Amino acid sequence: MITINPGILLAQLITFLIAVFILWKTAWKPLGEMMRLRQEKISSELGEAERAQKETRKMEEDYQQRLKDLHRKTTELLSQTRQEGIALREEIINQAKAEAGETLRKARLELKSEQNRMMSELRAETTLLSLEIAEKAIHRVLDERDREKIFQEVLPQIDSFRKNGGGKPS
């Protein structure tokens, strides 16, 4: 069996208490101080990490808001540009229609003027030919042969008038 010697037990107990006291005085305080400093460092780093995380979230929210604003502005700008393009296209079409209408009106006026001028020239030439025929007819009484001869004389003048586009007969 195990026998306990009270003297050795007491000596061991006193040695243990002295060792604990020496360790507490020499090692425990520096270890405690080191543990306290480490704990403070860890808690300050955790606080800093939380601040950085909050700042990151805030920056991300700001970025998302700016992105939304930019998207909204881009959409508005595209819409405005489309509307301006449509308005410009309508303006160009209306201007082209107005110019085409004005050109057509001028062409019709010019055509009418040219037609009136040609009719005046035709009347003048017709009158001139009629007068020449009448003049020749008055100078002599015409029989069938004379009529045929006058007709043959005037016919080249009429053809010449047609070929020259209404110019004076040769």
Backbone torsions as a table, in degrees:
resi	resn	phi	psi	omega
1	MET	NA	168.5	-175.6
2	ILE	-93.9	130.5	177.7
3	THR	-111.0	139.0	-178.4
4	ILE	-104.5	128.8	177.7
5	ASN	-99.5	116.1	-175.2
6	PRO	-66.5	-29.5	-180.0
7	GLY	-68.7	-44.8	-179.3
8	ILE	-69.4	-38.1	-179.8
9	LEU	-63.3	-42.7	-179.6
10	LEU	-67.1	-39.8	179.7
11	ALA	-65.9	-40.7	179.4
12	GLN	-68.1	-37.0	179.5
13	LEU	-66.8	-42.3	179.2
14	ILE	-66.5	-41.8	178.5
15	THR	-63.2	-41.7	179.9
16	PHE	-63.5	-44.3	-178.9
17	LEU	-66.7	-38.6	177.7
18	ILE	-65.4	-41.7	179.5
19	ALA	-63.8	-41.0	179.1
20	VAL	-65.0	-42.6	179.8
21	PHE	-62.7	-44.5	179.8
22	ILE	-64.9	-44.3	177.9
23	LEU	-63.4	-39.1	-178.7
24	TRP	-66.2	-40.1	-179.5
25	LYS	-73.5	-41.4	-173.5
26	THR	-95.1	-39.6	-172.4
27	ALA	-108.4	-34.2	-173.1
28	TRP	-66.9	-45.6	180.0
29	LYS	-61.5	-49.5	178.4
30	PRO	-63.0	-38.9	177.3
31	LEU	-63.5	-42.6	178.5
32	GLY	-62.9	-44.1	178.3
33	GLU	-61.5	-44.1	179.6
34	MET	-63.3	-41.1	179.2
35	MET	-65.8	-40.1	179.0
36	ARG	-64.9	-44.7	178.3
37	LEU	-62.1	-41.9	179.2
38	ARG	-63.7	-41.7	179.8
39	GLN	-64.6	-42.6	177.6
40	GLU	-62.5	-42.3	179.6
41	LYS	-62.8	-44.7	-179.7
42	ILE	-64.3	-44.4	-179.0
43	SER	-67.7	-35.9	177.1
44	SER	-68.2	-38.8	177.0
45	GLU	-65.8	-37.6	176.3
46	LEU	-64.9	-42.6	177.4
47	GLY	-61.5	-43.0	178.8
48	GLU	-65.3	-39.5	178.1
49	ALA	-64.5	-40.0	177.6
50	GLU	-65.0	-42.5	177.4
51	ARG	-62.0	-43.6	179.6
52	ALA	-63.9	-38.8	179.6
53	GLN	-66.7	-43.2	177.5
54	LYS	-62.3	-43.0	179.3
55	GLU	-63.7	-39.8	178.3
56	THR	-63.9	-43.1	178.2
57	ARG	-62.6	-43.0	179.6
58	LYS	-62.9	-43.5	178.4
59	MET	-63.5	-39.0	178.9
60	GLU	-65.6	-41.1	177.4
61	GLU	-63.3	-43.7	177.3
62	ASP	-61.1	-43.2	178.6
63	TYR	-61.4	-45.3	179.5
64	GLN	-62.7	-40.5	179.0
65	GLN	-65.4	-43.9	177.6
66	ARG	-62.4	-39.5	179.0
67	LEU	-63.4	-42.6	177.2
68	LYS	-63.4	-44.3	178.6
69	ASP	-61.4	-43.6	179.3
70	LEU	-63.2	-41.5	178.3
71	HIS	-64.2	-43.1	179.1
72	ARG	-62.9	-46.1	179.7
73	LYS	-62.8	-40.8	178.5
74	THR	-62.4	-43.7	179.1
75	THR	-62.9	-43.5	178.3
76	GLU	-62.9	-43.1	-179.5
77	LEU	-63.8	-43.0	177.5
78	LEU	-63.1	-42.5	178.9
79	SER	-62.6	-45.2	179.1
80	GLN	-62.9	-42.4	179.6
81	THR	-63.5	-41.9	177.2
82	ARG	-60.0	-45.5	-179.6
83	GLN	-63.3	-41.8	177.6
84	GLU	-64.5	-38.8	177.7
85	GLY	-63.1	-43.5	179.0
86	ILE	-64.1	-43.8	179.7
87	ALA	-63.4	-42.2	179.0
88	LEU	-63.8	-42.4	178.5
89	ARG	-61.0	-44.4	178.8
90	GLU	-62.5	-41.1	179.5
91	GLU	-63.3	-44.1	179.6
92	ILE	-63.8	-43.0	179.3
93	ILE	-62.3	-46.3	-179.5
94	ASN	-63.7	-40.2	178.5
95	GLN	-64.8	-42.3	179.4
96	ALA	-64.4	-40.0	178.1
97	LYS	-63.5	-42.2	179.7
98	ALA	-64.1	-44.2	178.9
99	GLU	-64.1	-40.3	178.7
100	ALA	-65.1	-41.6	178.0
101	GLY	-62.7	-42.6	179.2
102	GLU	-65.3	-42.8	178.0
103	THR	-62.5	-42.6	178.8
104	LEU	-63.7	-42.5	179.3
105	ARG	-62.2	-44.3	178.8
106	LYS	-64.3	-40.7	179.4
107	ALA	-63.5	-40.2	178.9
108	ARG	-66.0	-41.1	178.3
109	LEU	-63.6	-42.9	179.4
110	GLU	-64.2	-41.7	178.5
111	LEU	-63.9	-43.1	179.2
112	LYS	-64.5	-41.0	179.1
113	SER	-63.5	-44.2	179.2
114	GLU	-64.5	-39.5	179.5
115	GLN	-64.1	-43.1	178.9
116	ASN	-64.2	-40.4	179.0
117	ARG	-63.7	-44.3	-179.7
118	MET	-64.5	-39.5	178.6
119	MET	-64.7	-40.0	178.3
120	SER	-62.8	-44.0	178.5
121	GLU	-64.0	-40.6	179.7
122	LEU	-63.9	-42.6	177.8
123	ARG	-62.4	-42.8	-179.8
124	ALA	-62.6	-44.8	-179.6
125	GLU	-66.6	-41.4	179.0
126	THR	-62.9	-42.5	179.2
127	THR	-63.4	-42.9	179.6
128	LEU	-61.6	-45.8	179.0
129	LEU	-64.7	-41.0	178.7
130	SER	-62.0	-39.9	179.0
131	LEU	-66.8	-40.0	178.3
132	GLU	-64.0	-41.4	178.7
133	ILE	-65.0	-44.6	-179.4
134	ALA	-63.8	-39.4	179.6
135	GLU	-62.4	-44.0	179.2
136	LYS	-68.0	-35.5	-179.6
137	ALA	-70.1	-34.4	-178.2
138	ILE	-70.1	-35.5	-177.3
139	HIS	-67.1	-20.1	178.1
140	ARG	-152.1	154.3	175.9
141	VAL	-81.8	132.0	-170.1
142	LEU	-98.6	129.6	167.8
143	ASP	-100.6	-175.5	-175.8
144	GLU	-59.8	-43.6	-180.0
145	ARG	-64.4	-41.4	179.4
146	ASP	-64.6	-42.5	178.8
147	ARG	-59.9	-43.8	179.8
148	GLU	-63.5	-41.3	-179.6
149	LYS	-65.1	-44.1	177.8
150	ILE	-62.7	-42.6	179.7
151	PHE	-60.0	-43.2	179.2
152	GLN	-66.3	-31.4	177.3
153	GLU	-72.5	-40.6	-175.4
154	VAL	-78.9	-31.8	-176.2
155	LEU	-55.7	-46.3	177.1
156	PRO	-61.6	-32.1	178.0
157	GLN	-67.3	-40.0	178.8
158	ILE	-66.6	-43.6	178.1
159	ASP	-61.7	-42.3	178.9
160	SER	-62.4	-39.5	178.7
161	PHE	-62.4	-43.5	179.0
162	ARG	-65.5	-43.3	-177.7
163	LYS	-67.2	-37.3	-178.9
164	ASN	-80.0	0.6	178.4
165	GLY	72.9	34.7	177.3
166	GLY	94.8	10.9	178.3
167	GLY	-74.4	178.4	-179.8
168	LYS	-69.6	139.3	178.2
169	PRO	-67.3	151.5	-177.6
170	SER	-87.6	NA	NA
